[in-house]
């Protein structure tokens, strides 16, 4: 399944996987990802984000999915159980906790399966210890994080704070704005994460309820096409099988030592995982058509956002233009790897940069401020938290106030 990348035309050249063109037990044809998205006829369907997850997994040649219910991902996990019963997965079961689920996913990945699971909010935090373990063990597991509040008092509404905790786990982290993004990112995420020079886990994140529980029009490829299956022997490390022991986990573990070799090994391995995340760029750019989308970025005022904050920003820009205020938009699709050079380029002429977010910390604004010169140009917000909505009118108001324009105070 070796691939080469044609950067000029922004696509991954067709794979030569040995099963390409063969059929699976569901009579689906193993098909190159480029043909699934760029050659096959797409059909519009009106689906919730949870139903979109089901449709993506039907076409993803997933071997194992492990589930544990927590709102708002419970419906997606249940729907995956239904398609397991139909025959689209080899293994599916419910774990005894979110922590257990992620350990069981690791076992399936060590065994050579393509693995998918879902989580949200407090479940993400309970599972957190496993994520850097996945990365360090080079397990290309995909977890769909349907973001929600994590704090007490309890909130099940959208909040992207848990993404902040994921940023330094060694995982790829992508953020879907829409149900269409979610479908595309799930399938394309497997392809990128499983590349031999990447081979780390990926978190495909979306904003709970805004994406998972609302219906949207999504273009789907035919159901008789599916991704080529995961080939565990493309792992950059020895594969766990009856002939090769998984020395990365079991042979004379360095954690038992206290010497220079131990320290050097751990330090170099952490650097290697981060390098793997950076190497994913060349695979991600062709499949996602870049790490960002940009619109009118030559303007002095820009909004930079990810997830559904992008959707709210689009409407805010329309309202601002009615008042003669011209604003450009930057949509960030991947948080890890972070589009550092792209952000530097599109913001170089901006005088005011606004970063609306659905979390209390403003972590995306921090990321942007850390990489661009003259970062006092970055306005951290508006941002809301605890599941509050972020009306486009609030974005408009905050931009006008920051620019010293008169505005009618919103009643909150």
FENQUIWO-V82594 format. One record per residue. N is the residue number from 0. RES is the residue in one small letter. SS is DSSP state (H for helix, E for strand, - for the rest). OMEGA is omega as a letter, one per 20 degrees, with the letter a starting at -180 (* if undefined). D_CENTER is the distance of its C-alpha to the mean C-alpha in Angstrom with 1 decimal. Layout:
# FENQUIWO-V82594
N_RES_SS_OMEGA_D_CENTER, N_RES_SS_OMEGA_D_CENTER
This chain:
# FENQUIWO-V82594
0_x_-_r_22.9, 1_x_-_a_23.3, 2_x_-_r_21.8, 3_x_-_a_22.9, 4_x_E_r_21.2, 5_x_E_a_23.1, 6_x_-_a_21.8, 7_x_-_a_24.6, 8_x_-_r_23.5, 9_x_-_r_19.7, 10_x_E_r_19.2, 11_x_E_a_19.2, 12_x_-_a_22.7, 13_x_-_a_23.4, 14_x_-_r_23.1, 15_x_-_a_26.3, 16_x_-_a_25.0, 17_x_-_a_28.1, 18_x_-_a_27.0, 19_x_-_r_26.1, 20_x_-_r_28.3, 21_x_-_a_29.2, 22_x_E_r_28.7, 23_x_-_a_27.3, 24_x_-_r_29.1, 25_x_-_a_27.7, 26_x_-_r_29.2, 27_x_-_r_25.9, 28_x_E_r_26.1, 29_x_E_a_23.7, 30_x_E_r_22.6, 31_x_-_a_20.9, 32_x_H_r_17.5, 33_x_H_r_19.3, 34_x_H_r_21.9, 35_x_H_a_19.7, 36_x_H_a_18.1, 37_x_H_r_21.0, 38_x_-_a_24.2, 39_x_-_r_24.0, 40_x_-_a_25.2, 41_x_-_a_22.6, 42_x_E_a_23.8, 43_x_E_r_23.0, 44_x_E_a_22.3, 45_x_E_a_22.2, 46_x_E_r_19.7, 47_x_E_r_17.9, 48_x_H_r_14.2, 49_x_H_r_15.3, 50_x_H_r_17.4, 51_x_H_r_14.7, 52_x_H_r_12.9, 53_x_H_a_16.4, 54_x_H_r_17.0, 55_x_H_a_14.0, 56_x_H_r_15.1, 57_x_H_a_18.6, 58_x_-_a_17.8, 59_x_-_a_15.7, 60_x_-_r_18.6, 61_x_-_r_17.2, 62_x_-_a_19.9, 63_x_E_r_19.2, 64_x_E_r_17.3, 65_x_E_a_18.5, 66_x_E_r_18.4, 67_x_-_a_19.6, 68_x_-_r_20.0, 69_x_-_a_18.7, 70_x_-_j_18.4, 71_x_-_a_16.4, 72_x_-_a_14.8, 73_x_H_a_18.3, 74_x_H_r_19.0, 75_x_H_r_16.1, 76_x_H_r_17.2, 77_x_H_r_20.7, 78_x_H_r_20.1, 79_x_H_r_18.7, 80_x_H_r_22.0, 81_x_H_a_23.9, 82_x_H_r_22.6, 83_x_H_r_23.3, 84_x_H_r_26.8, 85_x_H_r_26.9, 86_x_-_a_26.3, 87_x_-_r_22.7, 88_x_-_r_21.7, 89_x_-_a_24.0, 90_x_E_r_23.3, 91_x_E_r_22.1, 92_x_E_r_23.4, 93_x_E_r_22.9, 94_x_-_a_22.8, 95_x_-_r_25.0, 96_x_-_r_22.5, 97_x_H_r_18.8, 98_x_H_a_19.9, 99_x_H_r_21.8, 100_x_H_a_19.0, 101_x_H_r_16.8, 102_x_H_r_20.1, 103_x_H_r_20.9, 104_x_H_r_17.6, 105_x_H_r_18.6, 106_x_H_r_22.0, 107_x_H_r_20.9, 108_x_H_r_18.7, 109_x_H_a_21.8, 110_x_-_r_23.8, 111_x_-_r_22.1, 112_x_-_r_20.0, 113_x_-_a_16.6, 114_x_E_r_15.0, 115_x_E_r_12.6, 116_x_E_a_12.7, 117_x_E_r_11.8, 118_x_E_a_12.6, 119_x_-_r_13.1, 120_x_-_r_15.1, 121_x_H_r_18.0, 122_x_H_r_16.7, 123_x_H_a_13.8, 124_x_H_r_16.5, 125_x_H_a_18.9, 126_x_H_a_16.7, 127_x_H_a_15.8, 128_x_H_a_18.5, 129_x_H_a_17.1, 130_x_H_r_13.8, 131_x_H_r_15.8, 132_x_H_r_18.1, 133_x_H_a_15.6, 134_x_H_a_14.8, 135_x_H_r_18.5, 136_x_-_r_19.4, 137_x_-_r_17.1, 138_x_-_a_15.7, 139_x_-_r_12.9, 140_x_-_r_11.9, 141_x_E_r_8.8, 142_x_E_r_8.4, 143_x_E_a_7.2, 144_x_E_a_7.9, 145_x_E_a_10.1, 146_x_E_r_11.1, 147_x_-_r_14.9, 148_x_-_a_17.8, 149_x_-_a_18.5, 150_x_-_r_22.0, 151_x_-_j_25.5, 152_x_-_a_26.9, 153_x_-_r_24.6, 154_x_-_r_22.2, 155_x_-_a_19.9, 156_x_-_a_19.0, 157_x_-_r_15.7, 158_x_-_a_15.1, 159_x_-_a_12.2, 160_x_H_a_14.3, 161_x_H_r_12.5, 162_x_H_r_9.5, 163_x_H_a_12.6, 164_x_H_a_13.6, 165_x_H_a_10.5, 166_x_-_a_11.0, 167_x_-_r_13.9, 168_x_-_a_13.3, 169_x_-_r_12.9, 170_x_-_r_9.4, 171_x_E_r_6.8, 172_x_E_r_4.3, 173_x_E_a_2.5, 174_x_E_a_4.6, 175_x_-_r_6.6, 176_x_-_a_10.3, 177_x_-_r_12.1, 178_x_H_r_12.6, 179_x_H_r_13.0, 180_x_H_a_9.6, 181_x_H_r_8.3, 182_x_H_a_10.9, 183_x_H_a_10.4, 184_x_H_a_6.8, 185_x_H_a_7.9, 186_x_H_a_11.0, 187_x_H_r_10.1, 188_x_H_r_7.5, 189_x_H_a_10.6, 190_x_H_a_12.8, 191_x_H_a_11.3, 192_x_H_a_10.8, 193_x_-_r_14.3, 194_x_-_a_16.1, 195_x_-_a_19.1, 196_x_-_r_18.6, 197_x_-_r_15.0, 198_x_-_r_15.0, 199_x_-_r_12.7, 200_x_-_a_10.2, 201_x_E_r_6.4, 202_x_E_r_4.5, 203_x_E_a_2.5, 204_x_E_r_4.4, 205_x_E_a_7.5, 206_x_E_a_11.0, 207_x_-_a_13.3, 208_x_-_r_16.4, 209_x_-_r_15.8, 210_x_-_a_13.4, 211_x_-_a_14.3, 212_x_-_r_18.0, 213_x_-_a_19.0, 214_x_E_a_20.0, 215_x_E_r_19.1, 216_x_E_a_20.2, 217_x_E_r_17.9, 218_x_E_a_19.1, 219_x_E_r_19.1, 220_x_-_a_20.5, 221_x_-_a_23.5, 222_x_-_a_23.1, 223_x_-_r_25.4, 224_x_E_r_22.8, 225_x_E_r_20.2, 226_x_E_r_18.3, 227_x_-_a_20.5, 228_x_-_r_20.3, 229_x_-_r_18.9, 230_x_-_a_21.8, 231_x_H_a_21.9, 232_x_H_r_24.6, 233_x_H_r_22.3, 234_x_-_a_21.1, 235_x_-_r_22.3, 236_x_-_r_24.2, 237_x_-_a_26.8, 238_x_-_r_25.7, 239_x_-_r_26.7, 240_x_-_a_29.6, 241_x_-_a_33.3, 242_x_-_a_34.3, 243_x_-_r_31.9, 244_x_-_a_31.2, 245_x_-_a_27.7, 246_x_H_a_29.4, 247_x_H_a_26.2, 248_x_H_a_26.5, 249_x_H_a_30.1, 250_x_-_r_32.6, 251_x_-_a_34.3, 252_x_-_a_31.2, 253_x_H_a_31.3, 254_x_H_r_30.6, 255_x_H_a_34.3, 256_x_-_r_35.6, 257_x_-_a_36.4, 258_x_-_a_37.2, 259_x_H_a_36.1, 260_x_H_r_34.7, 261_x_H_a_32.4, 262_x_H_a_31.2, 263_x_H_r_30.8, 264_x_H_a_28.8, 265_x_H_a_26.3, 266_x_H_a_26.0, 267_x_H_a_25.6, 268_x_H_r_23.0, 269_x_H_r_20.8, 270_x_H_r_21.3, 271_x_H_r_20.5, 272_x_H_r_17.1, 273_x_H_r_16.2, 274_x_H_r_17.9, 275_x_H_r_15.8, 276_x_H_r_12.6, 277_x_H_r_14.8, 278_x_H_a_16.1, 279_x_-_a_12.8, 280_x_H_a_13.5, 281_x_H_r_16.3, 282_x_H_a_14.4, 283_x_H_a_11.4, 284_x_H_r_14.0, 285_x_H_a_16.0, 286_x_H_a_13.4, 287_x_H_a_11.6, 288_x_-_r_15.0, 289_x_-_r_14.2, 290_x_-_r_11.6, 291_x_E_r_13.3, 292_x_E_a_15.5, 293_x_E_a_18.9, 294_x_E_r_21.8, 295_x_-_a_25.2, 296_x_-_r_24.2, 297_x_-_a_27.9, 298_x_-_a_28.6, 299_x_-_r_29.6, 300_x_E_r_27.3, 301_x_E_r_23.6, 302_x_E_r_20.7, 303_x_E_a_17.4, 304_x_E_r_14.5, 305_x_-_r_10.9, 306_x_-_a_10.0, 307_x_H_r_13.3, 308_x_H_r_15.3, 309_x_H_a_15.2, 310_x_H_r_17.1, 311_x_H_r_19.5, 312_x_H_r_20.1, 313_x_H_a_21.1, 314_x_H_r_23.8, 315_x_H_r_24.9, 316_x_H_r_25.5, 317_x_H_r_27.6, 318_x_H_r_29.6, 319_x_H_a_30.1, 320_x_H_r_31.4, 321_x_H_r_33.9, 322_x_-_r_35.3, 323_x_-_r_35.4, 324_x_-_a_32.4, 325_x_-_a_30.3, 326_x_-_r_26.7, 327_x_E_a_24.0, 328_x_E_r_20.3, 329_x_E_r_17.3, 330_x_E_r_13.8, 331_x_E_a_11.1, 332_x_-_r_8.0, 333_x_E_r_6.8, 334_x_E_r_7.9, 335_x_E_j_8.4, 336_x_-_r_10.4, 337_x_-_a_11.8, 338_x_-_a_13.7, 339_x_H_a_17.0, 340_x_H_r_19.5, 341_x_H_r_18.2, 342_x_H_r_18.4, 343_x_H_a_21.8, 344_x_H_a_23.0, 345_x_H_a_22.2, 346_x_H_a_23.4, 347_x_-_a_26.6, 348_x_-_a_28.9, 349_x_-_r_27.5, 350_x_-_a_29.8, 351_x_E_a_27.6, 352_x_E_a_23.8, 353_x_E_a_22.5, 354_x_-_r_19.1, 355_x_-_a_18.7, 356_x_E_r_16.4, 357_x_-_r_16.1, 358_x_-_a_17.0, 359_x_-_a_20.2, 360_x_-_a_19.5, 361_x_-_a_18.3, 362_x_H_r_15.9, 363_x_H_r_14.5, 364_x_H_r_18.2, 365_x_H_r_19.0, 366_x_H_a_16.6, 367_x_H_a_18.2, 368_x_H_a_21.7, 369_x_-_a_21.4, 370_x_-_a_21.2, 371_x_-_r_23.5, 372_x_-_r_27.3, 373_x_-_a_29.1, 374_x_H_r_26.3, 375_x_H_r_28.6, 376_x_H_a_27.5, 377_x_E_r_24.3, 378_x_E_a_24.8, 379_x_-_r_22.5, 380_x_-_j_22.1, 381_x_-_r_22.9, 382_x_E_a_20.7, 383_x_-_a_21.2, 384_x_-_r_20.3, 385_x_-_r_21.2, 386_x_-_r_20.0, 387_x_-_r_22.2, 388_x_-_r_21.6, 389_x_-_a_21.5, 390_x_-_r_24.0, 391_x_H_r_24.2, 392_x_H_r_27.8, 393_x_H_r_26.7, 394_x_H_r_24.8, 395_x_H_a_27.9, 396_x_H_a_30.2, 397_x_H_r_28.5, 398_x_H_a_28.5, 399_x_H_r_32.2, 400_x_H_a_33.2, 401_x_H_a_31.7, 402_x_-_r_33.5, 403_x_-_r_36.7, 404_x_-_r_37.0, 405_x_-_r_38.7, 406_x_-_r_36.7, 407_x_-_a_37.5, 408_x_-_r_36.1, 409_x_-_r_33.8, 410_x_-_a_35.0, 411_x_-_*_32.3
